[in-house]
């Protein structure tokens, strides 16, 4: 893993994030993601809550939770277990909607912004397309959601959850953003070579971004207040996701273009 390049790309991403264009770039993906997530929650949130309540009733879950909460003095939390579980089930949809909007609308702007300012002499080979980006994102999320559902029971183990969730989100973020970061400048062969050569560095960036991306999930820990102010909290969470993803896009962009530049220099020397 090229730690020096990862840190250097992080510093450049921090500087680029302060640019007014990058700050304004969070608005359009935020609005689109908020509308999509708002419609999904409006259509499916109550059904999800009803399903969780029905499942707990069928499996005698309320009697078990009643005893556990009574022992620890938190019996009042019994009424929010259904909404709480439902919100966590909807969380991947919220995150992926934000990530997809970033891939479709923000990454092309990030690509041109970073390429023009920092790598003006780097040849553009246009190895990626919009349809390719959408397909890459959807297929990656399909794999992710299967693994996420299979490993969902493991999240009940605290330490496993702390490791598993950043790994999953880091892998998804890496898969989606690396394609878009190299779409304008690299061809398919160069992209495959760079992904293979720098896979651990790219995964490291994705995992760190996944840790930052876990922060909005803390908003759901507000108990009953989180259910009362769900639309507001959802909006704040989506904006934080978008902000984190824009910064992550800048981080991947700087790392990928610097690696591509070195790769071509090495090929030219050979």
Phi and psi restraints in degrees (value plus and minus 20) as a CYANA .aco file:
   2 UNK   PHI    -109.6   -69.6
   2 UNK   PSI      66.0   106.0
   3 UNK   PHI     -85.9   -45.9
   3 UNK   PSI     -56.7   -16.7
   4 UNK   PHI     -82.4   -42.4
   4 UNK   PSI     -61.6   -21.6
   5 UNK   PHI     -88.1   -48.1
   5 UNK   PSI     -56.7   -16.7
   6 UNK   PHI     -82.4   -42.4
   6 UNK   PSI     -65.4   -25.4
   7 UNK   PHI     -88.4   -48.4
   7 UNK   PSI     -61.3   -21.3
   8 UNK   PHI     -83.0   -43.0
   8 UNK   PSI     -62.5   -22.5
   9 UNK   PHI     -85.4   -45.4
   9 UNK   PSI     -55.4   -15.4
  10 UNK   PHI     -82.4   -42.4
  10 UNK   PSI     -65.5   -25.5
  11 UNK   PHI     -82.2   -42.2
  11 UNK   PSI     -60.7   -20.7
  12 UNK   PHI     -87.4   -47.4
  12 UNK   PSI     -55.0   -15.0
  13 UNK   PHI     -86.9   -46.9
  13 UNK   PSI     -58.1   -18.1
  14 UNK   PHI     -81.9   -41.9
  14 UNK   PSI     -65.3   -25.3
  15 UNK   PHI     -84.2   -44.2
  15 UNK   PSI     -61.1   -21.1
  16 UNK   PHI     -88.7   -48.7
  16 UNK   PSI     -52.6   -12.6
  17 UNK   PHI     -83.8   -43.8
  17 UNK   PSI     -46.0    -6.0
  18 UNK   PHI     -96.4   -56.4
  18 UNK   PSI     -30.9     9.1
  19 UNK   PHI     -88.8   -48.8
  19 UNK   PSI     120.3   160.3
  20 UNK   PHI     -82.1   -42.1
  20 UNK   PSI     -51.1   -11.1
  21 UNK   PHI     -85.4   -45.4
  21 UNK   PSI     -58.8   -18.8
  22 UNK   PHI     -91.7   -51.7
  22 UNK   PSI     -53.0   -13.0
  23 UNK   PHI     -89.5   -49.5
  23 UNK   PSI     -62.0   -22.0
  24 UNK   PHI     -87.6   -47.6
  24 UNK   PSI     -44.3    -4.3
  25 UNK   PHI     -85.3   -45.3
  25 UNK   PSI     -40.2    -0.2
  26 UNK   PHI     -95.4   -55.4
  26 UNK   PSI     -36.2     3.8
  27 UNK   PHI     -91.7   -51.7
  27 UNK   PSI     -71.4   -31.4
  28 UNK   PHI     -82.9   -42.9
  28 UNK   PSI     -69.9   -29.9
  29 UNK   PHI     -80.2   -40.2
  29 UNK   PSI     -54.9   -14.9
  30 UNK   PHI     -84.0   -44.0
  30 UNK   PSI     -66.7   -26.7
  31 UNK   PHI     -82.2   -42.2
  31 UNK   PSI     -65.7   -25.7
  32 UNK   PHI     -84.8   -44.8
  32 UNK   PSI     -66.0   -26.0
  33 UNK   PHI     -85.0   -45.0
  33 UNK   PSI     -57.3   -17.3
  34 UNK   PHI     -86.9   -46.9
  34 UNK   PSI     -60.1   -20.1
  35 UNK   PHI     -85.3   -45.3
  35 UNK   PSI     -66.6   -26.6
  36 UNK   PHI     -82.5   -42.5
  36 UNK   PSI     -68.4   -28.4
  37 UNK   PHI     -85.8   -45.8
  37 UNK   PSI     -56.2   -16.2
  38 UNK   PHI     -82.4   -42.4
  38 UNK   PSI     -63.2   -23.2
  39 UNK   PHI     -85.1   -45.1
  39 UNK   PSI     -63.8   -23.8
  40 UNK   PHI     -82.6   -42.6
  40 UNK   PSI     -62.3   -22.3
  41 UNK   PHI     -88.6   -48.6
  41 UNK   PSI     -56.8   -16.8
  42 UNK   PHI     -84.1   -44.1
  42 UNK   PSI     -59.2   -19.2
  43 UNK   PHI    -101.9   -61.9
  43 UNK   PSI     -51.0   -11.0
  44 UNK   PHI    -140.9  -100.9
  44 UNK   PSI     -27.6    12.4
  45 UNK   PHI     -86.6   -46.6
  45 UNK   PSI     -68.5   -28.5
  46 UNK   PHI     -84.6   -44.6
  46 UNK   PSI     -59.3   -19.3
  47 UNK   PHI     -82.5   -42.5
  47 UNK   PSI     -57.6   -17.6
  48 UNK   PHI     -86.3   -46.3
  48 UNK   PSI     -62.5   -22.5
  49 UNK   PHI     -82.9   -42.9
  49 UNK   PSI     -63.4   -23.4
  50 UNK   PHI     -83.1   -43.1
  50 UNK   PSI     -58.9   -18.9
  51 UNK   PHI     -84.1   -44.1
  51 UNK   PSI     -63.6   -23.6
  52 UNK   PHI     -82.5   -42.5
  52 UNK   PSI     -64.2   -24.2
  53 UNK   PHI     -81.7   -41.7
  53 UNK   PSI     -63.7   -23.7
  54 UNK   PHI     -84.2   -44.2
  54 UNK   PSI     -59.7   -19.7
  55 UNK   PHI     -85.8   -45.8
  55 UNK   PSI     -62.0   -22.0
  56 UNK   PHI     -84.9   -44.9
  56 UNK   PSI     -58.9   -18.9
  57 UNK   PHI     -85.4   -45.4
  57 UNK   PSI     -62.8   -22.8
  58 UNK   PHI     -85.6   -45.6
  58 UNK   PSI     -56.6   -16.6
  59 UNK   PHI    -119.9   -79.9
  59 UNK   PSI      -2.6    37.4
  60 UNK   PHI      40.6    80.6
  60 UNK   PSI      12.9    52.9
  61 UNK   PHI     -92.6   -52.6
  61 UNK   PSI     -52.2   -12.2
  62 UNK   PHI     -88.2   -48.2
  62 UNK   PSI     -55.6   -15.6
  63 UNK   PHI     -88.0   -48.0
  63 UNK   PSI     -56.7   -16.7
  64 UNK   PHI     -88.8   -48.8
  64 UNK   PSI     -66.3   -26.3
  65 UNK   PHI     -86.8   -46.8
  65 UNK   PSI     -51.5   -11.5
  66 UNK   PHI     -80.3   -40.3
  66 UNK   PSI     -64.8   -24.8
  67 UNK   PHI     -87.0   -47.0
  67 UNK   PSI     -61.3   -21.3
  68 UNK   PHI     -86.2   -46.2
  68 UNK   PSI     -66.8   -26.8
  69 UNK   PHI     -87.2   -47.2
  69 UNK   PSI     -53.4   -13.4
  70 UNK   PHI     -85.7   -45.7
  70 UNK   PSI     -57.4   -17.4
  71 UNK   PHI     -86.3   -46.3
  71 UNK   PSI     -55.8   -15.8
  72 UNK   PHI    -117.6   -77.6
  72 UNK   PSI     -14.5    25.5
  73 UNK   PHI      54.7    94.7
  73 UNK   PSI       6.5    46.5
  74 UNK   PHI    -144.1  -104.1
  74 UNK   PSI      22.4    62.4
  75 UNK   PHI     -84.1   -44.1
  75 UNK   PSI     -46.6    -6.6
  76 UNK   PHI     -87.5   -47.5
  76 UNK   PSI     -37.4     2.6
  77 UNK   PHI     -97.4   -57.4
  77 UNK   PSI     -26.2    13.8
  78 UNK   PHI     -80.0   -40.0
  78 UNK   PSI     -54.8   -14.8
  79 UNK   PHI     -93.7   -53.7
  79 UNK   PSI     -36.3     3.7
  80 UNK   PHI    -126.0   -86.0
  80 UNK   PSI     -16.7    23.3
  81 UNK   PHI     -83.2   -43.2
  81 UNK   PSI     -63.1   -23.1
  82 UNK   PHI     -79.4   -39.4
  82 UNK   PSI     -76.0   -36.0
  83 UNK   PHI     -78.9   -38.9
  83 UNK   PSI     -56.7   -16.7
  84 UNK   PHI     -83.8   -43.8
  84 UNK   PSI     -67.5   -27.5
  85 UNK   PHI     -84.6   -44.6
  85 UNK   PSI     -60.9   -20.9
  86 UNK   PHI     -82.1   -42.1
  86 UNK   PSI     -60.7   -20.7
  87 UNK   PHI     -85.0   -45.0
  87 UNK   PSI     -58.8   -18.8
  88 UNK   PHI     -88.9   -48.9
  88 UNK   PSI     -51.4   -11.4
  89 UNK   PHI     -88.0   -48.0
  89 UNK   PSI     -57.2   -17.2
  90 UNK   PHI     -99.1   -59.1
  90 UNK   PSI     -31.0     9.0
  91 UNK   PHI     -79.9   -39.9
  91 UNK   PSI     -64.1   -24.1
  92 UNK   PHI     -80.1   -40.1
  92 UNK   PSI     -54.9   -14.9
  93 UNK   PHI     -83.9   -43.9
  93 UNK   PSI     -62.0   -22.0
  94 UNK   PHI     -82.8   -42.8
  94 UNK   PSI     -64.3   -24.3
  95 UNK   PHI     -87.0   -47.0
  95 UNK   PSI     -66.3   -26.3
  96 UNK   PHI     -86.9   -46.9
  96 UNK   PSI     -55.4   -15.4
  97 UNK   PHI     -80.4   -40.4
  97 UNK   PSI     -63.4   -23.4
  98 UNK   PHI     -82.9   -42.9
  98 UNK   PSI     -64.2   -24.2
  99 UNK   PHI     -85.3   -45.3
  99 UNK   PSI     -60.4   -20.4
 100 UNK   PHI     -85.5   -45.5
 100 UNK   PSI     -61.3   -21.3
 101 UNK   PHI     -83.5   -43.5
 101 UNK   PSI     -57.8   -17.8
 102 UNK   PHI     -84.3   -44.3
 102 UNK   PSI     -65.2   -25.2
 103 UNK   PHI     -82.6   -42.6
 103 UNK   PSI     -58.8   -18.8
 104 UNK   PHI    -101.1   -61.1
 104 UNK   PSI     -58.7   -18.7
 105 UNK   PHI    -132.8   -92.8
 105 UNK   PSI     -52.5   -12.5
 106 UNK   PHI    -112.3   -72.3
 106 UNK   PSI     -60.9   -20.9
 107 UNK   PHI     -81.4   -41.4
 107 UNK   PSI     -59.8   -19.8
 108 UNK   PHI     -79.5   -39.5
 108 UNK   PSI     -58.1   -18.1
 109 UNK   PHI     -88.6   -48.6
 109 UNK   PSI     -63.0   -23.0
 110 UNK   PHI     -81.2   -41.2
 110 UNK   PSI     -62.3   -22.3
 111 UNK   PHI     -78.8   -38.8
 111 UNK   PSI     -68.9   -28.9
 112 UNK   PHI     -88.5   -48.5
 112 UNK   PSI     -59.1   -19.1
 113 UNK   PHI     -82.2   -42.2
 113 UNK   PSI     -70.6   -30.6
 114 UNK   PHI     -90.7   -50.7
 114 UNK   PSI     -62.2   -22.2
 115 UNK   PHI     -83.2   -43.2
 115 UNK   PSI     -60.9   -20.9
 116 UNK   PHI     -90.4   -50.4
 116 UNK   PSI     -61.4   -21.4
 117 UNK   PHI    -100.3   -60.3
 117 UNK   PSI     -59.3   -19.3
 118 UNK   PHI    -131.7   -91.7
 118 UNK   PSI     -42.9    -2.9
 119 UNK   PHI    -155.0  -115.0
 119 UNK   PSI      38.1    78.1
 120 UNK   PHI     -87.6   -47.6
 120 UNK   PSI     -44.0    -4.0
 121 UNK   PHI    -112.8   -72.8
 121 UNK   PSI     -20.9    19.1
 122 UNK   PHI     -97.4   -57.4
 122 UNK   PSI     102.6   142.6
 123 UNK   PHI     -85.5   -45.5
 123 UNK   PSI     119.4   159.4
 124 UNK   PHI    -117.7   -77.7
 124 UNK   PSI      96.6   136.6
 125 UNK   PHI    -124.4   -84.4
 125 UNK   PSI     -24.6    15.4
 126 UNK   PHI      31.1    71.1
 126 UNK   PSI      35.8    75.8
 127 UNK   PHI    -103.3   -63.3
 127 UNK   PSI     -24.3    15.7
 128 UNK   PHI    -144.0  -104.0
 128 UNK   PSI     137.9   177.9
 129 UNK   PHI    -150.8  -110.8
 129 UNK   PSI     147.0   187.0
 130 UNK   PHI     -84.1   -44.1
 130 UNK   PSI     -63.6   -23.6
 131 UNK   PHI     -84.0   -44.0
 131 UNK   PSI     -58.0   -18.0
 132 UNK   PHI     -83.9   -43.9
 132 UNK   PSI     -59.0   -19.0
 133 UNK   PHI     -84.5   -44.5
 133 UNK   PSI     -65.1   -25.1
 134 UNK   PHI     -83.4   -43.4
 134 UNK   PSI     -66.3   -26.3
 135 UNK   PHI     -83.6   -43.6
 135 UNK   PSI     -61.5   -21.5
 136 UNK   PHI     -82.4   -42.4
 136 UNK   PSI     -60.9   -20.9
 137 UNK   PHI     -86.8   -46.8
 137 UNK   PSI     -66.6   -26.6
 138 UNK   PHI     -86.3   -46.3
 138 UNK   PSI     -62.9   -22.9
 139 UNK   PHI     -85.6   -45.6
 139 UNK   PSI     -58.7   -18.7
 140 UNK   PHI     -84.2   -44.2
 140 UNK   PSI     -61.9   -21.9
 141 UNK   PHI     -88.5   -48.5
 141 UNK   PSI     -53.0   -13.0
 142 UNK   PHI     -80.8   -40.8
 142 UNK   PSI     -64.9   -24.9
 143 UNK   PHI     -84.7   -44.7
 143 UNK   PSI     -63.2   -23.2
 144 UNK   PHI     -80.7   -40.7
 144 UNK   PSI     -66.5   -26.5
 145 UNK   PHI     -86.4   -46.4
 145 UNK   PSI     -53.3   -13.3
 146 UNK   PHI     -84.7   -44.7
 146 UNK   PSI     -68.1   -28.1
 147 UNK   PHI     -85.4   -45.4
 147 UNK   PSI     -59.2   -19.2
 148 UNK   PHI     -83.0   -43.0
 148 UNK   PSI     -62.4   -22.4
 149 UNK   PHI     -88.1   -48.1
 149 UNK   PSI     -60.7   -20.7
 150 UNK   PHI     -84.3   -44.3
 150 UNK   PSI     -59.6   -19.6
 151 UNK   PHI    -112.7   -72.7
 151 UNK   PSI     -15.5    24.5
 152 UNK   PHI     -77.4   -37.4
 152 UNK   PSI     -62.0   -22.0
 153 UNK   PHI     -80.7   -40.7
 153 UNK   PSI     -46.0    -6.0
 154 UNK   PHI     -87.8   -47.8
 154 UNK   PSI     -39.1     0.9
 155 UNK   PHI     -87.8   -47.8
 155 UNK   PSI     -33.4     6.6
 156 UNK   PHI     -91.5   -51.5
 156 UNK   PSI     -37.0     3.0
 157 UNK   PHI    -112.2   -72.2
 157 UNK   PSI      93.1   133.1
 158 UNK   PHI     -72.6   -32.6
 158 UNK   PSI     -72.4   -32.4
 159 UNK   PHI     -89.6   -49.6
 159 UNK   PSI     -53.8   -13.8
 160 UNK   PHI     -85.1   -45.1
 160 UNK   PSI     -60.2   -20.2
 161 UNK   PHI     -82.8   -42.8
 161 UNK   PSI     -58.7   -18.7
 162 UNK   PHI     -84.4   -44.4
 162 UNK   PSI     -48.2    -8.2
 163 UNK   PHI    -112.6   -72.6
 163 UNK   PSI     -62.5   -22.5
 164 UNK   PHI     -87.9   -47.9
 164 UNK   PSI     -66.8   -26.8
 165 UNK   PHI     -82.6   -42.6
 165 UNK   PSI     -68.2   -28.2
 166 UNK   PHI     -80.8   -40.8
 166 UNK   PSI     -54.2   -14.2
 167 UNK   PHI     -84.2   -44.2
 167 UNK   PSI     -65.5   -25.5
 168 UNK   PHI     -85.8   -45.8
 168 UNK   PSI     -69.3   -29.3
 169 UNK   PHI     -87.2   -47.2
 169 UNK   PSI     -54.4   -14.4
 170 UNK   PHI     -85.1   -45.1
 170 UNK   PSI     -60.6   -20.6
 171 UNK   PHI     -84.6   -44.6
 171 UNK   PSI     -64.6   -24.6
 172 UNK   PHI     -83.7   -43.7
 172 UNK   PSI     -67.2   -27.2
 173 UNK   PHI     -81.0   -41.0
 173 UNK   PSI     -62.7   -22.7
 174 UNK   PHI     -82.9   -42.9
 174 UNK   PSI     -66.7   -26.7
 175 UNK   PHI     -80.1   -40.1
 175 UNK   PSI     -63.0   -23.0
 176 UNK   PHI     -95.3   -55.3
 176 UNK   PSI     -66.3   -26.3
 177 UNK   PHI    -100.2   -60.2
 177 UNK   PSI     -49.7    -9.7
 178 UNK   PHI     -85.1   -45.1
 178 UNK   PSI     -59.2   -19.2
 179 UNK   PHI     -78.7   -38.7
 179 UNK   PSI     -67.9   -27.9
 180 UNK   PHI     -90.6   -50.6
 180 UNK   PSI     -52.3   -12.3
 181 UNK   PHI     -86.2   -46.2
 181 UNK   PSI     -49.6    -9.6
 182 UNK   PHI    -124.8   -84.8
 182 UNK   PSI     -17.9    22.1
 183 UNK   PHI     -81.9   -41.9
 183 UNK   PSI     -58.1   -18.1
 184 UNK   PHI    -103.0   -63.0
 184 UNK   PSI     -57.3   -17.3
 185 UNK   PHI    -120.6   -80.6
 185 UNK   PSI     -51.2   -11.2
 186 UNK   PHI    -124.1   -84.1
 186 UNK   PSI     131.7   171.7
 187 UNK   PHI    -109.6   -69.6
 187 UNK   PSI     159.3   199.3
 188 UNK   PHI     -82.8   -42.8
 188 UNK   PSI     -60.4   -20.4
 189 UNK   PHI     -85.9   -45.9
 189 UNK   PSI     -63.4   -23.4
 190 UNK   PHI     -84.7   -44.7
 190 UNK   PSI     -61.2   -21.2
 191 UNK   PHI     -82.4   -42.4
 191 UNK   PSI     -64.9   -24.9
 192 UNK   PHI     -82.9   -42.9
 192 UNK   PSI     -60.1   -20.1
 193 UNK   PHI     -86.1   -46.1
 193 UNK   PSI     -63.4   -23.4
 194 UNK   PHI     -87.7   -47.7
 194 UNK   PSI     -61.1   -21.1
 195 UNK   PHI     -81.8   -41.8
 195 UNK   PSI     -60.9   -20.9
 196 UNK   PHI     -87.9   -47.9
 196 UNK   PSI     -63.1   -23.1
 197 UNK   PHI     -92.2   -52.2
 197 UNK   PSI     -56.4   -16.4
 198 UNK   PHI    -132.7   -92.7
 198 UNK   PSI       5.4    45.4
 199 UNK   PHI     -80.3   -40.3
 199 UNK   PSI     -57.8   -17.8
 200 UNK   PHI     -93.6   -53.6
 200 UNK   PSI     -58.1   -18.1
 201 UNK   PHI     -85.0   -45.0
 201 UNK   PSI     -63.3   -23.3
 202 UNK   PHI     -85.1   -45.1
 202 UNK   PSI     -60.4   -20.4
 203 UNK   PHI     -86.0   -46.0
 203 UNK   PSI     -55.7   -15.7
 204 UNK   PHI     -81.6   -41.6
 204 UNK   PSI     -65.3   -25.3
 205 UNK   PHI     -80.5   -40.5
 205 UNK   PSI     -64.0   -24.0
 206 UNK   PHI     -82.7   -42.7
 206 UNK   PSI     -60.5   -20.5
 207 UNK   PHI     -87.1   -47.1
 207 UNK   PSI     -63.4   -23.4
 208 UNK   PHI     -82.2   -42.2
 208 UNK   PSI     -62.0   -22.0
 209 UNK   PHI     -83.2   -43.2
 209 UNK   PSI     -55.8   -15.8
 210 UNK   PHI     -83.4   -43.4
 210 UNK   PSI     -56.5   -16.5
 211 UNK   PHI     -85.0   -45.0
 211 UNK   PSI     -63.3   -23.3
 212 UNK   PHI     -85.1   -45.1
 212 UNK   PSI     -57.2   -17.2
 213 UNK   PHI     -89.0   -49.0
 213 UNK   PSI     -37.3     2.7
 214 UNK   PHI     -95.4   -55.4
 214 UNK   PSI     -34.9     5.1
 215 UNK   PHI     -78.6   -38.6
 215 UNK   PSI     -63.0   -23.0
 216 UNK   PHI     -80.8   -40.8
 216 UNK   PSI     -44.5    -4.5
 217 UNK   PHI     -83.8   -43.8
 217 UNK   PSI     -43.0    -3.0
 218 UNK   PHI     -87.3   -47.3
 218 UNK   PSI     -39.4     0.6
 219 UNK   PHI     -84.8   -44.8
 219 UNK   PSI     -44.5    -4.5
 220 UNK   PHI    -100.7   -60.7
 220 UNK   PSI     -23.5    16.5
 221 UNK   PHI    -105.7   -65.7
 221 UNK   PSI      -7.7    32.3
 222 UNK   PHI    -103.6   -63.6
 222 UNK   PSI     -12.1    27.9
 223 UNK   PHI      48.7    88.7
 223 UNK   PSI    -155.2  -115.2
 224 UNK   PHI     -83.8   -43.8
 224 UNK   PSI     -50.8   -10.8
 225 UNK   PHI     -83.9   -43.9
 225 UNK   PSI     -51.8   -11.8
 226 UNK   PHI     -89.0   -49.0
 226 UNK   PSI     -47.4    -7.4
 227 UNK   PHI     -98.8   -58.8
 227 UNK   PSI     -52.8   -12.8
 228 UNK   PHI     -91.3   -51.3
 228 UNK   PSI     -58.0   -18.0
 229 UNK   PHI    -127.8   -87.8
 229 UNK   PSI      14.8    54.8
 230 UNK   PHI     -76.1   -36.1
 230 UNK   PSI     -67.5   -27.5
 231 UNK   PHI     -80.0   -40.0
 231 UNK   PSI     -60.9   -20.9
 232 UNK   PHI     -86.8   -46.8
 232 UNK   PSI     -67.1   -27.1
 233 UNK   PHI     -84.3   -44.3
 233 UNK   PSI     -57.7   -17.7
 234 UNK   PHI     -82.8   -42.8
 234 UNK   PSI     -62.1   -22.1
 235 UNK   PHI     -83.0   -43.0
 235 UNK   PSI     -64.6   -24.6
 236 UNK   PHI     -83.1   -43.1
 236 UNK   PSI     -63.8   -23.8
 237 UNK   PHI     -82.5   -42.5
 237 UNK   PSI     -63.2   -23.2
 238 UNK   PHI     -84.2   -44.2
 238 UNK   PSI     -61.9   -21.9
 239 UNK   PHI     -83.3   -43.3
 239 UNK   PSI     -60.0   -20.0
 240 UNK   PHI     -84.7   -44.7
 240 UNK   PSI     -62.4   -22.4
 241 UNK   PHI     -77.7   -37.7
 241 UNK   PSI     -66.8   -26.8
 242 UNK   PHI     -82.5   -42.5
 242 UNK   PSI     -64.0   -24.0
 243 UNK   PHI     -81.0   -41.0
 243 UNK   PSI     -65.3   -25.3
 244 UNK   PHI     -83.2   -43.2
 244 UNK   PSI     -61.1   -21.1
 245 UNK   PHI     -89.7   -49.7
 245 UNK   PSI     -56.0   -16.0
 246 UNK   PHI     -83.8   -43.8
 246 UNK   PSI     -65.2   -25.2
 247 UNK   PHI     -82.1   -42.1
 247 UNK   PSI     -62.7   -22.7
 248 UNK   PHI     -82.5   -42.5
 248 UNK   PSI     -59.3   -19.3
 249 UNK   PHI     -80.8   -40.8
 249 UNK   PSI     -61.5   -21.5
 250 UNK   PHI     -84.3   -44.3
 250 UNK   PSI     -59.1   -19.1
 251 UNK   PHI     -84.0   -44.0
 251 UNK   PSI     -70.3   -30.3
 252 UNK   PHI     -80.6   -40.6
 252 UNK   PSI     -60.5   -20.5
 253 UNK   PHI     -81.7   -41.7
 253 UNK   PSI     -68.0   -28.0
 254 UNK   PHI     -84.5   -44.5
 254 UNK   PSI     -62.7   -22.7
 255 UNK   PHI     -86.1   -46.1
 255 UNK   PSI     -64.9   -24.9
 256 UNK   PHI     -86.5   -46.5
 256 UNK   PSI     -63.1   -23.1
 257 UNK   PHI     -90.0   -50.0
 257 UNK   PSI     -56.7   -16.7
 258 UNK   PHI     -84.6   -44.6
 258 UNK   PSI     -61.6   -21.6
 259 UNK   PHI     -86.1   -46.1
 259 UNK   PSI     -58.9   -18.9
 260 UNK   PHI     -84.6   -44.6
 260 UNK   PSI     -60.0   -20.0
 261 UNK   PHI     -83.0   -43.0
 261 UNK   PSI     -64.1   -24.1
 262 UNK   PHI     -86.1   -46.1
 262 UNK   PSI     -59.3   -19.3
 263 UNK   PHI     -80.9   -40.9
 263 UNK   PSI     -64.8   -24.8
 264 UNK   PHI     -89.3   -49.3
 264 UNK   PSI     -55.5   -15.5
 265 UNK   PHI     -84.3   -44.3
 265 UNK   PSI     -59.6   -19.6
 266 UNK   PHI     -87.2   -47.2
 266 UNK   PSI     -60.5   -20.5
 267 UNK   PHI     -85.1   -45.1
 267 UNK   PSI     -58.7   -18.7
 268 UNK   PHI     -86.8   -46.8
 268 UNK   PSI     -56.6   -16.6
 269 UNK   PHI     -87.4   -47.4
 269 UNK   PSI     -57.7   -17.7
